[in-house]
Amino acid sequence: MDVILRGGAVLDGLGSKAVHRDVGVKGNAIAAIDDLSAAQADRIIDVAGLVVAPGFIDMHSHSDFTFSLDRTADSKIRQGVTSEVVGQCGIGLAPIAANRRDELLRYLSSLLSSFSLDIGESALEWSSFGEYLADLNRGGLVANVIPLVGHGILRLATVGMRQGKLTDEELIQMQELLGNCLEDGAWGMSTGLIYPPGIYSNTQELISLANVVAEKDGIYFTHIRGEGERMPLLPALEEAITVGRSASVPVHISHFKQAGKSTWPKVVQALNLIDRARDESLDITADIYPYCAGSTILAALLLPAWAHSGESSQPYLRLLGDELRCRLLQELEAGVAASGADWDEFHVALYSNRSDFEGLTIKQLAQQTGQQPVDVALEMLVNSQGSVLVNAALMREENVQLGLSHPAMMVGSDGDARRPSGTLGMGKLHPRSYGTFPRVLGRYVRELNVVSLEEAVKKMTYLPARKLGLRDRGRLAVGCMADIVVFNPDTVIDTASFADPYRYPIGIEYVLVNGQMVVEGGESVGRFPGKVLQK
């Protein structure tokens, strides 16, 4: 053997109780799970007192946007993440239509500047989805990447940022483009129905595209049209179920949540909708992150659909006009009031114009400047061309626990791979990029007993692998790929917070990807054995 992990408590990922066995690795696969005391190995690691589990699969990741800046993915692999599902929320880096390349680059530049990211226009040299995946592999990956194609990017490649219904010809063109991406290795299509241009689509468009996904045996991932009151949760969830039923396609709900006090009581109804659909044979699942606050661009959180229209390079300048500004101010106040939210729940995470705003709430900024909160929010959007990221404390703990304990729920960070220094260490970003998986194990398993250790590991490993159709990952069994995490069940916990988000967790001792050690003693070792997993 190359490596033997000796004496640990082995969790197979299927929900079974731990058994004390040795785990032997040869090449990129698991060679034995047994008493290996007589076996030879290049390296034998004593893991007595630790848990040996399958590598965690981050079911909702945005690391595709940080790989171009840093391939080490430290904040993810040090959580035990060995595979990430990227291309989420309708957003991505491919395909790129030659006649709309400049428009796509303007769109991505505006969007990603909210996260202090610059993907570098000169780096996007590909056109097709397959060329993009080949470029990802060439750059070296520390973990495995499971790519989706974004509905918003497909729409951009077809009609740009135009609002309204597609013509029959445009829809056919979009279906053909989607089919090509799926042939190139995408595992499905994702939507981001609160972001332009996805916000302009109707249900029939989504069904027509989901039909193509179904034909290619893919999955429909969806950031649904609304999770709060201004864009209601239950109708948005029903739309996703309608798409799944109409196209006979598996559905996965991104970052399941109820945003805003008025929506909190609807969590049981939302879970019942999912249960009823599952009872009626729809393959529908969801992922969740273990925090009461989410994070997104302020424009998507507050602005109605009409306010996103206009030239994608400067969509906010038009809001300076008195008539539109007055209309928007009224709608913003009404929307915040309807959701039961408060301006004190919107924390500025990253604002390129004023770093001293970061960490403060919009209400605090209003008090400091003597303005109304809604004026402060709009002023930031206009001054930065929409590049404002906020952490919004809109969920409640009870609902997080209900969601996490649901049998159809998996774990997804909704974060990206970061490092504490340089561009990837700017702002007061959401701590989920550093803490999601250890937080589930430490807080929700050990401290609160919301789910058992076996069930939590299953939600991070086998359930995602089964949903995706990854037959050789997500479980510990002879012949499976050696994606393995070794952690201390008594100490594992997140240490990142909203005040100090760039802190690595503790208790994740060893991580192997495709049989190679990438984390040892809690530290990254600088190997890149990961690869793009094409469907």
N, C-alpha and C positions, 0 to 999 in steps of 0.2 A: 504494500500500500504506500501511497505518498504521505497521507496524514491519517492518524487515528486520534479521535476525540474520545478519551477514556473516562468511563465512570460517571457520565452525566445522566440526568433524567431526560429521557428522550420522549418528546411529543411528536407524534407522526403528522399532526396537522389536521387529522380527520375528526378530532374531538375526543379521541380515546385518552384514557388516563396515562400518565407518564410511566415508562418502564426504564429500569436502569440497565443500559446496554452501552457498548462501545460502538462508535460509528466510524467505519473505515472509508476513506476516499481514495480513489485511484483515477488519475486523469481528471476529467471534468464531471465524473459521476460517483454516486454512492455505490461502493463495492460490497459492503457488508454492514449489518446491524446485528451485533451478537456479542458474545463474550470473546473478545479478541486478545486475551492476555497472552496467547502463544503466537500471535501474529507479528510479523516484521513490518516496519514502516520507516520511511525517511525521517518522519517526525511524529512523536507521540506527545499529545497535550493532555495533561490532567485537568479534567473539567468536573471533578467531583463537587457536588453542591450547586452546580449550575444546570440550567435547562438547555437542552439542545433541540432546536426547532427548525422547521423549514424557513428559508429566507422570506422576509415580509414582502408582499406585493402591494405597492402604493397604487390603489385603484383610481386615484385622481391626482395627477401631478402636472405641474407646468414647468418642469425642468428643461423642456425642449428650448425654452427661451434663455436659459442660463448656460447651457452647454457650450455655446460659442464663446463665452467669457471664461469659463472654468470647467474643465472636464472631471475634476476630482470628486464632485458631488458630495463633499464632506458632510454637510448637514443631513443628508439622506442616509448614506451608508452607515454613519455612526448611530443611526436609529435602528439599524438592522434591515434596511430596505435593500433588497437585491434586484428588484424589478420595478419599473415605473411605467404606468399607462399615461402617455402624453398625447398632445393634440386635443386637449379638452376645451369645453365651453365654446365650441365653434371656431376656435382660434388655432392658428398653426403657421408653419413656415413654407408650406407647399400644398398644392401645386401653384406655380406662378405663370400666369398667362402673359405672353410676350406683349400683347397690346394693352395690358393693364398693370404692367410691372411697376410703373411709377406710382400709380394709385395705391397699390398694395403696400409699397414701401412707405408711403406717407401715412397710411392707416396704421401699420405696425409701429412706425416711429412714434406716432402720437400716442398709441395705446401703451407701448412699453416704456415710454419715458415716465409714465406714472409710477413704474416700478424701478426707476433709475437704471434702466437697461438700454443698451444700444447694441443691436445685433450686428450692426455694420453692413451697410447696403452692399458693399463690394463683396461681402462674403456669401451673399445669396446668389450663387452662380448657377444654380439648377433651375430647371423648368418643371419637370415631372416629379411626382411623388417618389418614384423609384430612384431617381437621381439624388433626391434629398436624403433618402435612407442610406444610399451608398456613401454620401458625404459624411453622415453621422458615424457610420462604421469606421471610415478612414481616420476620423479624428481621435479615435480611442474612447472607450467608455468604461467606467469603473463598475457600473451595474447594467443590467439588461433594460432595454427600452422596448415598450410595446406601443406602437404608433396607431393613432386614430387620425382620420382626416376631418378637418373642421368644416361644418356647413357654412359658416360665415366666410371662410376663405374660398370655398367653391362659388358662393354667390358673388364675391368680389371678382373672381376670375371670369365670371359670366356677364354680370351687369353692373359691377362696381357698387357704389354706395346708393344706387337709385332705390327709392321707395316703391312700394306697390307690387302688384301681382305680376308674375313672370308670364310672358307669352308662351304658347305651346312650343315654339321653336327654341326659346331660351331654356325652358324646362328640360327639353330633350338634350340640349347641349350640356346642361348641368348634370343630368343623369349619366351621360356618356363620360364626362370628366370624373364623376364619382366612381363609376365602374372601373375606369383606368387605375384610379388610386387603390381601390380594393384589390385589383389584379396585381398591383405593385407591392402589396403586402400590408395594407392597412387592415386593422382588425374590425373596423366599423367606422361609423360617422358620429361625430359629436355635434351638439347644438349649443349655442349661447343665446337664448331667446330674450335676454334683457339687454343685449349689446347690439349695436348696429354692426353689420347689416342684417343679422339674424332676426332682429326685432321686427323687420319689415315683412317677414315671411308669414304665410297663412298655413292652416293645418293641412290643406290639400297638398301644398308644396312639400311639406314634410313627409306626408304619406307616400307621395310619388317617389321621393328619394329613398325612403325607407324600404320601398319595394325592391330597389336595386340592392340595398344592403342585405335584404333577406335572400335574394337570388344568389348572392356571393357568400352566404352563410356567415354574415357579419352581425354586429350588435349595434343597436341604436342607443348611444349615450346621450343624455340630455340634461343640460342646465335649463330647467323648465322656465316657462314664461313669467312666472311670479312666485314669490315665497312669502309675500306679505299681504298688505291690504290694497295698496294702490294697484298692484298686479296680483290678484288673489291666488292663494296657494292651491285650493281645492280644484278650481277649474283648470289651472295650469297642470296639475297632476292628472286630471281626467283627460286632458289633451294628449299627454304622453301615453296614457293607456290606450286611447283611441288610435294613435299612430301604430302602437304595437299590435293591436288587434287587427287593424285594417291591412297591415302589411305582413302579418304573421312573422314578426321579427322580435327577437329578444330585446328587452328594454332595460336600461340601467339609469337610475335617477342620480344625478350628481349632487354631492354635498346636501343631503336631505336636511332641511331646516324649516323653522317657522319664525320668520323675521318680523318682530313688532309685537307689542303686548296684545293687541287685538287678535292676533293670529295664534297666540300660544294655546288657547283651548282647542284648537283644531288639529292638534297633533294626533289624537286618537282617531279622528275621522280620516286623516291622511293615511295613517297606518292601516286602517280598516279598508280603505280604497285599494291599497297594495295587496292586502290579504285576499280581498274579494277577487281581484284580478288573477292572483295566483291560484285561487280555488277554481277559477274558470280556465285554467291551463295556460295563462300568459306567463312566460318566463320574464318576470320583472323583479329586479333587485335594486339596491341603492347603496351608497356609501355615506359615511358621516365622519366628521372630525370632532375630537373631544374638547371643544371649547364653546363658550356661550357667545363669543364674538366672532363675526366673520370679517372678511377684508375684501374690498374691491375698489374700483375707481369710483370716485364720488359722482361723476357724471352718470354712470349706469345706475347708481343707487337712487339718485334724486330726479334726474331729468325725464320728462315724458318723451314718447317716441318722436313727436314733431320737432323737439328741440335738438335732436341729433342730425337733422337733415342739413343739406348744404354741402359745400365743398369739404371733402374730408381733411384737407390740409388746414383749414381754419373754420371749423364748424361753430365756434363759440363767439366769434366777432359779431355775428348777426344778432346776438342777444343783447348787444349794447343799445340797440334801438329802443326808444321809450315804450313803444306799444308792445313789442315782444317781451321786453323786460318786465313790464307791469303784469302781463299775462303769466309769465313764468313765475314771478314772485308769488302770485296768488296760488298757482298750482302747487308750488313747492310747499308752502305753508299748509295748504289743505292736505297734501299727501302725507306730510310728517304727522299732522294731527290725526288723520284717519288711521294711520298705522299704530298709533299709541306710542310712538317713539318720542324721544326728546333730543334736542340738539346737544345735550350733555352726553349722549351716547355715541356721538360721532367723533372719534379721536383721529387727528391728522397723523398718518403714518409716514407719508413722504410728500413733500411739497418743495419742488426744486427752487422756487422763487424765494422762499423763506424757511431755512432749516430750523430757525428758532420757533416756528409754529408746530414742529413735530412733537408729538406726545401730548399736545393740548387738545381740548375739545373745541368744537366750533362755538359752543356757548361761552367758554372761557375767552376765546379770541374776540367774541362780540363784546364781552364785558371790558376787555382791555382796550378795544378800539372805539367803544361807544356806539357801535352799530347794532342793527338787528342781526340775529344769526343767519337768516336767509340771505341778507345782503353780503355777509362775510363769505358764505358758501359760493354765491354766484361770482363774487369778485375774484375769489381764488380760481374758479374755473376759467373765467375770461382771461385773467392775467397769465395763466399757465397753459392756455389752450387745452384745458381739460386734464392736465397732468397732475392730478391730485389723487393720492391713495389714502383711504381711510380704513381704520378698524372700527367696526360698528357693533356695539354690544346690544344686539337685538334679540338674542335667544335666551331661554332660561334653562337652568341646570336640570330640572325635572324632565324636560323634553329631550335633552341630550341623553340622559340615562334611558328614557323610554326607547329612543331611536336606536341607541347602541345595543340594547338587549334584544331587539327584534331579530327573528331568525333570518330575514332576508337582507340584513344590514352587514356591510363590510366596512373596512376602514380606508379612508383616503385623506391625504393631508390637505389637498387643494393648495399646496405650497410648491416651492421650487427649491432646487439645490443651491445652497448659499455657503458663503464663508464669512467669518467675522471682519475681514479686512478688505480694503479696496472698494470698488463699485458695489460688490455684492454684500457689503456690510454697511450700506448707507440707510439712514432713516430709522424709524421705529416700526419695522414691519411685523407682521403677525408671527408669533413664536411657533406656529405649527410647522414651519419649515425645519425646525430643529427638534421639536418635542412630541409630535403626534403619537407615534407608536409606543415609545416608552411611557407616555402619559396614560395611555389606555392600560398598559400593564401595571403601572404603579398606582395611579389614582383609582381607576375604575375596576381593576381586578383586586389588587391587594388591599387598598384602603377602604373602598366603598362596596366591594363585593357585588357590583352591578352585573357582571358576568364572571363565569369561572375562568381560570387560566386556560383550560383546554379550549373553551368556546372562543375566548378572545384570540388565541393563536389561530384557530380555525377561520375566524373572520379576516385574519390578516394573510392567510396562506391558501388553504385548500378551497375555500369558497370563491375567492377571486380566480384561482387557476381553473376551477370547474366552469365558472361563468365564461371565461375566455376560451376554454378548450385547450388549455396547456396541460397535456397529459403527463409530462415528465417534470413538472415543477409543482410547488405548493404542497408537497408532502415529502416525508422522509421514508423512502423505500428503496430497496436495492434496484439499481438501474436508472433511478431518477437523477436528474442533474443535481450536482452538489452545490446548491444554493442553501446556505446554512447560517443560522444565527445562534450564538451561544450567549445567554444572559443570566444574570443573578436575579432570581425572583424576589429576593428579600430586599434588594437595594434599587432595582431598576426604576427610574423616574426621570421626568423631564426637569430641566433646570432653567429653561428659557422662559421669560415672562414678557408681557407687553412693555414693561419699563426697560427690560434688558433682554431683547429677543435673540441675541446672537451667542447663546450659550449651549454647548453640547450636553446631551443627557449623560447620566451615569448608569452603570449596570449592564451596558452592552459590551461584552468582553471580546468576542471574536465574531467576524463575519467572513464567510466564504462565498465567492461568486464563481460559478462554473469550475469549482474545485480549487480555486486559488484564494489565498488569504488576502483580504483587502482591509480588514480592521483587526488589530491585535492589541490586547490590553487596553481596549477602548480608543486606540489611536489609528488613524489611517496610515497605510504602509506604502501607498503610491503605486499600486499595480492597477492595470486596466484590462481585466479579463472579460468585461461585459460585452454585449453585442446587441444589435437590433434584432428582435425576434419578429420576423415577417410571417404573416399568416399564410 
